[in-house]
Amino acid sequence: IIRQVDDAGTTSYAFYDYERTWPLIALAVAFAVVIVAVARWRGLRALIGIVVAFGVLVVFLLPALRDGAPAVPAALVASAAILYAVIYLAHGVSLRTSAALLGTLVSLLVAAGLSWAAIELAHLTGLSEDQNNEVAAYLGHVSITGLLLAGFIIGSLGVLNDVTVTQASTVFELAGVSENASRRQIFTSAMRVGRDHIASTVYTLVLAYAGSSLPLLLLFSVAGRSLGDVLTSENVAIEIARSAVGGIGLALSVPLTTAIAAALASPTAPAAPKGTRRNRT
């Protein structure tokens, strides 16, 4: 509630918004408690990684974009810093997590190239979104297309990190229990796991974007516009491009990370029981 008193002494009240401070604090505390209770110290380190990630966005990326820095280099540097913090804090420093980090960085470069190509080919301007119009009005020197591109890159971080960590862990686990397995065999076995992961994650990604666009799709349906007009409008085209870029980057991250992890992992045979000897050839 906003209270105003004019020169004549008349008091007027206006509704601005709801006070949400304490409900949001309660939700954040509940989120942190559940994560730490289930994942223990690793969950606590993941929460610290989230804080560091938002710190990088607020302290580095947003000021860089506000000052007119090129979007792609700024977003890639910020993404790399976030990945270092999140992966090593949540999963520890090891050859396994380093393989996941390398796979994510390579996949991120691919996603950045795909994002740029999608924005250029589909002629996406970002001006259909109200927030971008406000940015264009108050910060005229900021590139809206660059801002859209940076959003594509940052948005692909989470799903890429999930897949690459899982693939690296799968490869190193297979290498640890596989006797006399070659790197090629380990790669093939891990790819079977990765294909299942892709199948389940891709539709999760698409449904997440569809869910965020549901009010917009509802408005289009009420307006009676054809399906072709709806799909080619910029608002929906941006979500389609995000889904496509995220899905392609996700699919390519599996073989890339699996190959990197298979090259770094050393296949080891299980230890022989006491009193037995290994046959040497």
Secondary structure, 3 states (H helix, E strand, C coil): CEEEECCCCCEEEECCCCCCHHHHHHHHHHHHHHHHHHHHHHHHHHHHHHHHHHHHHHHHHHHHHHCCCCHHHHHHHHHHHHHHHHHHHHHCCCHHHHHHHHHHHHHHHHHHHHHHHHHHHCCCCCCCCHHHHHHHHHCCCCCHHHHHHHHHHHHCHHHHHHHHHHHHHHHHHHHHHCCCCCHHHHHHHHHHHHHHHHHHHHHHHHHHHHHHCHHHHHHHHHHCCCHHHHHHCHHHHHHHHHHHHHHHHHHHHHHHHHHHHHHHCCCCCCCCCCCCCCCCC
